[in-house]
Amino acid sequence: MMISLPAWVTEEAAAFWRSVACAPTYPCDLAPIAGRAYPVAIFSLTRLSVERVERWLQQRGIAYCSSCAERPLHGCLIAVRGHGLIFVDRSDPPEEQRYTLAHELAHFLHDYLQPRQCAIRRLGPSILPVLDGERPPTFEERLNAILASCKLGFYLNLLPRTTEDMERISALLRAEREADRLALELLAPARRLLSQVDQQLQKGADPAERRHIARRLLVVTYGLPPAIAQGYATLLFPATTQRSIAHLLGFYD
């Protein structure tokens, strides 16, 4: 049994590679590539944490205060006025940094830039002050946004907050799953991986064998962390029941 591929994942990954105008090589280093076509800047900080990010921003005159308690981070995205700042923990192993960057870039592309471009395209440039958090939307703008299926407001980085708001927690879980999925497609395209597995095994091979080969390829060829590779291999080649990718891979903030 093999899980089907979500169309939006392959489409958005393909759009990324078209935009940066280069073909991926593996292991894939997105750091020097992402800024070619997208307004993102990447910063590596030692011992990354909520407080470390806030202090870094404040030292550069950027007023920012997270609603989260202090805790260590693998990565973090701050997006405002069409631009993204991606922070990665320099203390992590290279393969962990590779995946963290892809995950945060996926948040920028899928959760921030795409909804922003959709709103501007459908509602016009007058909606920019709303998207940038400079003013609240009018009733008419809210109505038009609903009718056009556009999100309004500015992007808040998806760090855990309280457990009281279950709707927000549900949205967080969904966003994390989608960012994981797009990040994996950017770093290790599923169809390419499946083809490589097929070349090494008979098509009727046991799923456990296929997972083993896929995991080895993901670590050796694509440079993914072992835990992430195991989760992705299990996602692509489930045994009998499919488990959530968020459960398999854990959270990357």
C-alpha positions in Angstrom: 0.0 0.0 0.0 1.3 3.5 -0.9 -0.2 6.8 0.1 -1.5 9.0 -2.7 0.3 12.3 -3.3 -1.7 15.6 -2.6 -1.8 17.5 -5.9 -1.2 20.9 -4.2 2.1 19.7 -2.7 3.7 18.7 -6.1 2.2 21.8 -7.7 3.7 24.2 -5.1 7.0 22.5 -5.1 7.2 22.7 -8.9 6.3 26.3 -8.8 9.1 27.0 -6.4 11.7 25.4 -8.6 10.4 27.2 -11.7 10.6 30.5 -9.8 14.2 30.0 -8.7 15.1 28.9 -12.2 17.4 26.0 -11.3 17.1 22.2 -11.0 17.5 20.7 -7.6 20.6 18.7 -6.6 20.7 16.3 -3.6 21.2 16.8 -0.8 19.4 20.0 -1.4 20.7 23.2 0.1 17.9 25.8 -0.1 19.7 28.6 1.7 21.4 30.1 -1.3 18.5 29.4 -3.6 15.3 30.7 -1.8 16.3 34.4 -2.0 16.7 34.3 -5.8 13.0 34.6 -6.4 11.4 35.2 -3.0 11.8 38.0 -0.5 13.2 35.9 2.3 16.4 36.3 4.4 17.9 33.4 6.4 19.8 33.8 9.6 21.6 31.1 11.7 21.8 31.8 15.4 23.4 29.7 18.1 21.1 28.2 20.7 18.0 29.6 19.0 15.0 30.3 21.3 12.0 32.6 21.5 13.9 35.1 23.6 16.9 34.9 21.3 14.8 35.8 18.3 13.1 38.7 20.1 16.4 40.1 21.3 17.9 39.8 17.7 15.0 41.8 16.3 15.0 44.4 19.0 18.7 45.0 18.5 17.9 45.9 14.9 15.1 48.3 15.8 12.3 45.8 15.0 9.6 45.9 17.6 8.4 42.3 18.1 7.1 40.5 21.2 5.9 36.9 20.9 3.0 35.6 23.0 5.0 32.4 23.7 6.9 31.3 26.7 10.6 31.1 26.4 11.7 27.8 24.9 14.4 26.4 22.5 13.6 26.3 18.8 14.8 24.4 15.8 13.6 27.3 13.6 11.3 30.3 13.4 9.6 32.4 10.7 8.7 36.1 11.0 6.8 37.4 8.0 5.6 41.0 7.6 5.0 43.4 4.7 5.6 40.7 2.1 9.0 39.7 3.5 10.1 36.7 5.5 12.9 36.3 8.1 13.8 32.7 8.7 15.8 31.7 11.7 17.6 28.4 12.1 19.5 27.0 15.0 23.2 26.9 14.1 23.8 24.4 16.9 21.8 21.7 15.2 23.4 19.1 12.9 23.5 20.1 9.2 20.8 17.6 8.3 18.5 19.1 11.0 19.2 22.6 9.8 18.4 21.5 6.2 15.0 20.2 7.2 14.2 23.1 9.5 14.9 25.7 6.7 12.7 23.8 4.3 9.9 23.6 6.9 10.0 27.3 7.6 10.3 28.2 3.9 7.2 26.0 3.4 5.3 28.1 6.0 6.4 31.3 4.2 5.3 30.0 0.7 2.1 28.2 1.7 0.8 30.0 4.8 1.9 33.6 4.1 2.9 34.4 0.6 0.2 32.5 -1.3 -2.7 33.9 0.7 -1.2 37.4 0.5 -0.9 37.2 -3.3 -4.4 35.8 -3.5 -5.9 38.7 -1.5 -4.0 41.3 -3.6 -5.0 39.6 -6.9 -8.7 39.3 -6.0 -9.3 42.4 -3.8 -6.8 44.9 -5.3 -3.8 46.8 -3.8 -6.0 48.8 -1.5 -6.0 45.7 0.8 -2.3 45.9 1.5 -2.6 48.0 4.7 -4.9 45.3 6.1 -2.5 42.5 5.1 0.3 44.5 6.8 -1.6 45.0 10.0 -1.8 48.8 9.6 -5.6 48.9 9.9 -8.5 46.5 10.4 -10.5 45.5 7.4 -13.8 47.3 6.7 -17.1 45.3 6.7 -17.1 45.4 2.9 -13.5 44.1 2.8 -14.3 41.3 5.2 -17.3 40.3 3.1 -15.4 40.5 -0.2 -12.6 38.4 1.3 -15.1 35.7 2.4 -16.7 35.7 -1.0 -13.3 35.5 -2.7 -12.0 32.8 -0.2 -9.1 35.1 0.9 -7.4 35.3 4.3 -7.0 38.8 5.7 -4.8 40.0 8.5 -1.0 39.7 9.0 0.9 36.5 9.6 1.7 35.3 13.1 4.4 32.7 13.3 3.0 29.4 14.3 4.5 28.9 17.7 2.5 27.0 20.4 0.3 29.3 22.6 -2.3 28.3 25.1 -4.3 25.1 24.8 -7.5 27.0 25.5 -8.4 27.9 21.9 -9.0 24.5 20.2 -9.9 26.1 16.9 -6.5 27.7 16.8 -4.8 24.5 17.9 -6.5 22.6 15.1 -5.4 25.3 12.6 -1.8 25.0 14.0 -1.8 21.2 13.6 -3.1 21.5 10.0 -0.5 24.1 9.1 2.3 22.1 10.6 1.3 19.0 8.7 1.1 20.9 5.4 4.5 22.6 6.0 6.0 19.2 6.7 4.6 17.8 3.5 5.8 20.7 1.3 9.2 20.7 3.0 9.6 17.0 2.3 8.6 17.5 -1.4 11.2 20.3 -1.8 14.0 18.2 -0.3 13.0 14.7 -1.5 10.3 14.6 -4.2 8.1 11.7 -3.5 7.8 10.5 -7.1 11.6 10.5 -7.5 12.0 8.6 -4.3 9.4 6.1 -5.2 11.1 5.5 -8.5 14.4 4.9 -6.8 12.8 2.4 -4.4 11.2 0.6 -7.3 14.5 0.3 -9.0 15.9 -1.5 -6.0 13.0 -3.8 -5.2 10.3 -5.8 -6.9 7.0 -3.9 -7.1 5.3 -6.6 -4.9 7.9 -6.3 -2.1 6.8 -6.1 1.5 6.0 -2.6 2.7 8.6 -3.0 5.5 11.3 -3.6 2.9 10.3 -0.6 0.9 10.3 1.6 4.0 13.8 0.3 4.9 15.1 1.2 1.4 13.3 4.6 1.4 14.6 5.5 4.8 18.2 4.7 3.7 17.8 6.8 0.6 16.3 9.7 2.5 19.3 9.8 4.9 22.1 9.0 2.5 21.0 10.6 -0.8 18.7 13.4 0.4 20.4 14.3 3.7 17.3 14.2 6.0 17.5 13.6 9.7 17.0 9.9 10.6 13.8 10.5 12.5 12.3 12.6 9.7 13.4 10.0 7.1 11.7 7.3 9.1 8.5 9.3 9.4 8.5 10.1 5.6 9.1 6.5 4.7 6.3 5.3 6.9 4.0 8.0 5.4 4.8 6.8 1.9 4.7 3.1 2.7 2.2 2.6 5.5 1.6 -0.9 6.8 -2.1 -1.2 7.5 -3.2 2.1 9.0 -1.9 5.5 8.2 -0.7 7.7 11.0 -0.6 11.5 11.0 2.5 13.1 9.6 2.5 15.5 12.5 2.6 12.5 14.9 5.3 10.7 12.9 7.5 13.7 12.4 6.8 15.8 15.5 6.6 19.6 15.5 9.1 22.0 13.8 8.3 25.5 14.8 
